[in-house]
């Protein structure tokens, strides 16, 4: 399950930025971090790398977003469920 930490560089137009952030908040696979000026950290959690790429491209397409930087990426598989065997 890929998890990506991204940093959005936002435009100076607060109207565009507000609309973009509202759209992002509507997505279940993206979590907003604490915004600092024109930089907005987000976390994207998806079922596969294709979903990660699609989320990245979607974020780049938003009118209030100038650039999307990847600051963290993990593509490790989900932990396996271990069956417990009785100890004799």
C-alpha positions, 0 to 999 in steps of 0.5 A: 500500500503506497503512502506518499508525503507531498508538498504542494506549492500554492498560487498567490490567489487565495480564491484559487487556493481555497477552492483547491483545498476544498476539493482536496478535503473531499478526497478520502485518499488524501489528508491535509497537513498544516499549511505554512504560507504557500506550502501545503503538506499532504499525505496520499494513501492508495491501494497501488502505485497507479493510484498514487500516480493518479492522485499526484497528477490530479493535485498538479491539475488543480488551478490553485496548485503550482507544483507538487514535490514528493518528500516521502514515498513508501511502497512496502506491501501491507503487513502479513497476517501471521497465524499463531501456532500453539507452543508445545 
